[in-house]
Amino acid sequence: METTSLTLVPPPPLVPAARNENEPIGDAVLDVDDIAALLRVGRNTVYDLVARNELPHRRLGKQIRFSRAAVMRWLDPWSSQGAAKGR
């Protein structure tokens, strides 16, 4: 029986596949999988945050989309609190 070892590699930076080159990266539109990777949480956690209206999002029919800039602004108060507490 062969033994294989697994090496964990960090995910590549998030860049939407169909991004217009003239569009600033801060205005990128992301889907649930992209946001889950960005926040390093599971898809179900993203859906829970959306259901509780805690995460800025837009619904397009059954699809949920996120502005990367809006999500980064949503995260900003957390980073400010962590810095104030010396974290």
C-alpha positions in Angstrom: 0.0 0.0 0.0 1.4 3.4 -1.0 1.5 6.3 1.4 0.9 9.8 0.0 1.5 13.0 1.9 -0.7 16.0 1.4 0.7 19.5 1.3 -1.6 22.4 2.1 -1.2 25.3 -0.1 -2.9 28.7 0.5 -5.6 29.6 -2.0 -4.7 32.0 -4.8 -5.8 35.6 -4.5 -9.5 36.1 -5.5 -10.0 37.6 -9.0 -13.3 37.2 -10.7 -13.0 35.2 -13.9 -15.0 37.7 -16.1 -13.5 40.9 -14.8 -13.2 43.9 -17.1 -9.6 45.1 -17.2 -10.9 48.7 -16.9 -12.9 47.9 -13.7 -11.1 48.6 -10.4 -10.5 45.4 -8.4 -12.2 47.1 -5.4 -15.5 47.1 -7.3 -15.4 43.4 -8.2 -18.6 41.4 -7.8 -18.2 38.1 -6.0 -20.5 35.1 -5.5 -21.0 33.0 -2.4 -18.0 30.7 -3.0 -15.7 33.8 -3.5 -16.9 35.4 -0.2 -16.5 32.1 1.7 -12.9 31.9 0.5 -12.3 35.6 1.2 -13.7 35.3 4.8 -12.2 31.8 5.2 -15.6 30.4 6.3 -17.9 27.8 4.9 -20.7 28.4 2.4 -23.3 27.8 5.0 -21.9 30.5 7.2 -22.1 32.9 4.3 -25.8 31.9 3.7 -26.5 32.4 7.5 -25.0 35.9 7.4 -27.1 36.7 4.4 -30.2 35.3 6.0 -29.6 37.5 9.1 -28.9 40.5 6.8 -25.5 40.9 8.5 -23.4 40.8 5.3 -23.9 43.4 2.6 -25.3 41.6 -0.5 -27.7 41.8 -3.4 -30.1 39.2 -4.7 -30.4 38.7 -8.4 -33.3 36.3 -8.7 -32.1 33.2 -6.8 -28.4 34.3 -7.0 -26.6 36.2 -4.3 -23.9 38.6 -5.2 -21.5 40.7 -3.1 -19.5 43.9 -3.8 -15.9 43.2 -2.7 -15.6 46.9 -1.7 -18.8 46.7 0.4 -17.6 43.5 2.2 -14.2 45.1 2.9 -15.9 48.2 4.4 -18.1 45.8 6.5 -14.9 44.1 7.8 -13.1 47.4 8.5 -14.7 48.1 12.0 -13.5 44.6 13.1 -9.9 45.3 12.1 -10.1 48.7 13.9 -11.4 47.1 17.1 -8.7 44.4 17.0 -6.0 47.1 16.5 -7.4 49.1 19.5 -7.3 46.0 21.7 -3.6 45.3 20.7 -4.4 42.3 18.6 
